[in-house]
Amino acid sequence: MPVLLGAVALAVLVVVCVAGSAAAFLSFRAKPANNSSATPAPSTSRPAPTQPPATMAPADCLIGDWEEVSYVTNSEIYGVTVQLTGKGSLIRFAADGTSVTVLNNVVVSGSAQGSSYEVIHNGSLALNYVADATTINYSNPKASGTTTWKVDGKVRDTEPIRASLKPDTYRCQGNDLRLFSETGATELKRILPPGTPV
């Protein structure tokens, strides 16, 4: 997933319905005419072979709404390399190749060289994406909102949210999605409608 300048993972909130289709084949055999002694002849025809179900392309697993449950990255902040951790971004990957990340007071934090660091994001980011079996490439960012930088609890700077468009490697299986960038990793869980079994 693109990394916000300032080393924050993006999350996108998107609701997408993916529907499948099924075909039912009905057959019937006419009853023999009022001849109670007639025995039906055994069938010599073989049933038509059935097609195996279509398999889902790996990128199809991305489609849906995701919540970030873990984020870890190494970032340089004011000349100091800091390992930042956090969670809370919401991501939506749509079937049309768009994604939206919602960052609602998302805080990533860490400590280095005796100081504490916080990066706080409020806003959203819309992107286009193209995914193959292992990689997501991003383009056309549209960001709104702010990133605030704190060192030892004091605000050092606030600036507009910006994004790096470097690709992510991903692994998606069922309701689990992992994104890997050059500097960090993100784990996400699919957001399921209420009452849906996990």
C-alpha positions as CSV (number, residue, x, y, z in Angstrom):
1,M,0.0,0.0,0.0
2,P,1.4,3.4,-0.7
3,V,3.2,4.9,2.2
4,L,2.3,8.4,3.3
5,L,5.3,10.6,3.3
6,G,6.0,10.5,7.0
7,A,5.8,6.7,6.9
8,V,2.2,5.9,7.5
9,A,0.4,3.1,5.8
10,L,-2.8,3.9,4.0
11,A,-6.1,2.3,4.5
12,V,-8.9,2.4,2.1
13,L,-12.7,2.1,2.8
14,V,-14.6,0.6,-0.1
15,V,-17.7,-1.5,-0.2
16,V,-17.8,-3.8,-3.2
17,C,-20.2,-6.6,-3.9
18,V,-18.8,-9.5,-5.9
19,A,-21.5,-11.8,-7.2
20,G,-21.1,-15.2,-8.7
21,S,-23.5,-17.1,-10.8
22,A,-24.6,-20.8,-10.8
23,A,-26.4,-22.8,-13.4
24,A,-28.9,-25.5,-12.6
25,F,-29.6,-28.3,-15.1
26,L,-32.9,-30.0,-14.7
27,S,-33.8,-33.3,-16.3
28,F,-36.8,-35.6,-16.1
29,R,-37.8,-38.9,-17.4
30,A,-41.3,-39.6,-18.6
31,K,-43.2,-42.2,-16.6
32,P,-43.9,-45.4,-18.5
33,A,-47.4,-45.8,-19.9
34,N,-49.8,-47.7,-17.7
35,N,-47.8,-50.9,-18.1
36,S,-47.0,-52.0,-14.5
37,S,-44.9,-54.9,-15.7
38,A,-42.6,-52.7,-17.9
39,T,-39.2,-52.2,-16.4
40,P,-37.3,-49.1,-17.5
41,A,-34.2,-49.9,-19.5
42,P,-30.9,-49.0,-17.9
43,S,-29.5,-45.7,-19.2
44,T,-26.5,-46.0,-21.4
45,S,-25.8,-42.3,-21.7
46,R,-23.2,-40.7,-19.5
47,P,-23.9,-37.4,-17.7
48,A,-22.4,-34.4,-19.4
49,P,-19.1,-33.5,-17.8
50,T,-19.3,-30.4,-15.5
51,Q,-16.9,-27.6,-15.6
52,P,-14.9,-27.0,-12.4
53,P,-15.8,-23.8,-10.6
54,A,-14.0,-20.8,-11.9
55,T,-11.1,-19.9,-9.6
56,M,-10.7,-16.4,-8.3
57,A,-7.7,-14.5,-9.5
58,P,-5.3,-13.6,-6.7
59,A,-6.0,-9.8,-7.2
60,D,-9.7,-10.5,-6.7
61,C,-9.0,-11.2,-3.0
62,L,-8.1,-7.5,-2.6
63,I,-11.6,-6.3,-3.4
64,G,-13.5,-5.2,-0.4
65,D,-13.1,-3.2,2.8
66,W,-10.1,-3.6,5.1
67,E,-9.1,-2.5,8.6
68,E,-5.4,-2.1,9.5
69,V,-4.6,-4.1,12.6
70,S,-0.8,-3.8,12.5
71,Y,1.6,-1.4,10.9
72,V,5.4,-1.3,11.3
73,T,7.9,0.9,9.4
74,N,11.3,2.4,9.7
75,S,11.2,6.2,9.0
76,E,13.7,9.0,9.2
77,I,12.3,11.8,11.2
78,Y,14.3,15.0,11.7
79,G,17.5,13.0,10.9
80,V,16.7,10.1,13.3
81,T,15.7,6.6,12.1
82,V,12.6,5.6,14.1
83,Q,10.7,2.3,14.1
84,L,7.0,3.4,14.0
85,T,4.0,1.2,14.8
86,G,0.3,1.8,14.7
87,K,-3.0,0.7,13.4
88,G,-6.5,2.0,12.5
89,S,-6.5,3.0,8.8
90,L,-9.4,1.9,6.7
91,I,-8.9,0.8,3.1
92,R,-11.3,0.0,0.3
93,F,-10.1,-1.7,-2.9
94,A,-12.8,-1.5,-5.6
95,A,-13.3,-3.8,-8.6
96,D,-12.9,-0.8,-10.9
97,G,-9.2,-0.3,-9.9
98,T,-9.7,2.5,-7.4
99,S,-8.9,2.6,-3.8
100,V,-9.7,4.9,-0.9
101,T,-7.9,5.2,2.4
102,V,-9.5,6.8,5.4
103,L,-7.2,8.1,8.1
104,N,-9.3,9.2,11.1
105,N,-6.8,10.3,13.8
106,V,-4.5,7.5,12.9
107,V,-1.4,7.6,15.1
108,V,1.9,5.8,14.5
109,S,4.5,6.2,17.2
110,G,8.0,5.0,18.3
111,S,11.1,5.9,20.3
112,A,14.7,6.5,19.3
113,Q,17.7,8.1,20.9
114,G,15.8,8.9,24.1
115,S,12.9,10.8,22.3
116,S,9.4,9.7,21.5
117,Y,7.9,10.4,18.1
118,E,4.3,10.5,16.9
119,V,2.9,11.0,13.4
120,I,-0.8,11.7,13.3
121,H,-2.9,11.5,10.1
122,N,-6.3,12.9,9.6
123,G,-7.8,12.8,6.1
124,S,-8.2,10.5,3.1
125,L,-6.4,9.4,0.0
126,A,-7.9,8.2,-3.3
127,L,-5.7,6.2,-5.7
128,N,-5.9,4.1,-8.8
129,Y,-4.3,0.7,-8.5
130,V,-3.4,-2.3,-10.8
131,A,-2.6,-5.6,-9.2
132,D,-1.2,-8.9,-10.5
133,A,-0.7,-12.1,-8.4
134,T,2.0,-10.5,-6.1
135,T,2.3,-6.7,-6.6
136,I,0.0,-3.7,-6.4
137,N,1.1,-0.6,-8.4
138,Y,-0.5,2.8,-7.6
139,S,-1.1,6.0,-9.5
140,N,-3.2,9.2,-9.7
141,P,-3.2,10.2,-5.9
142,K,-5.8,12.6,-4.6
143,A,-5.1,13.5,-1.0
144,S,-6.9,15.7,1.5
145,G,-6.1,16.2,5.2
146,T,-3.1,16.7,7.3
147,T,-0.1,14.9,8.9
148,T,1.1,16.3,12.2
149,W,4.6,15.5,13.6
150,K,5.3,15.4,17.3
151,V,8.6,14.9,19.2
152,D,8.4,14.3,22.9
153,G,4.7,15.3,22.9
154,K,5.3,18.7,21.2
155,V,4.0,19.5,17.7
156,R,7.0,20.1,15.4
157,D,5.1,20.5,12.1
158,T,1.8,20.0,10.3
159,E,1.6,19.5,6.6
160,P,-0.8,18.2,3.9
161,I,-1.1,14.5,3.5
162,R,1.1,13.2,0.6
163,A,1.7,9.7,-0.7
164,S,4.6,7.8,-2.2
165,L,3.5,5.7,-5.2
166,K,6.0,2.9,-4.7
167,P,4.5,-0.5,-5.3
168,D,3.6,-3.0,-2.5
169,T,4.0,-6.7,-2.6
170,Y,1.0,-8.4,-1.1
171,R,-0.4,-11.7,0.2
172,C,-4.2,-12.1,0.4
173,Q,-6.0,-15.1,1.7
174,G,-9.6,-15.1,2.7
175,N,-10.1,-12.3,5.3
176,D,-6.4,-11.6,5.8
177,L,-4.3,-9.2,3.7
178,R,-0.6,-8.4,4.2
179,L,1.2,-5.6,2.4
180,F,5.0,-5.3,2.2
181,S,6.9,-2.1,1.1
182,E,10.6,-1.2,1.0
183,T,10.4,0.1,4.6
184,G,7.6,-1.7,6.4
185,A,4.7,-4.1,6.6
186,T,0.9,-3.8,7.1
187,E,-1.6,-6.4,8.3
188,L,-5.3,-5.9,7.5
189,K,-8.5,-7.8,8.3
190,R,-11.5,-7.8,6.0
191,I,-14.4,-5.8,7.4
192,L,-17.4,-8.1,7.2
193,P,-21.1,-7.1,7.5
194,P,-22.6,-7.6,11.0
195,G,-23.6,-11.1,11.6
196,T,-21.3,-12.7,9.0
197,P,-19.4,-15.6,10.5
198,V,-15.7,-15.3,10.5
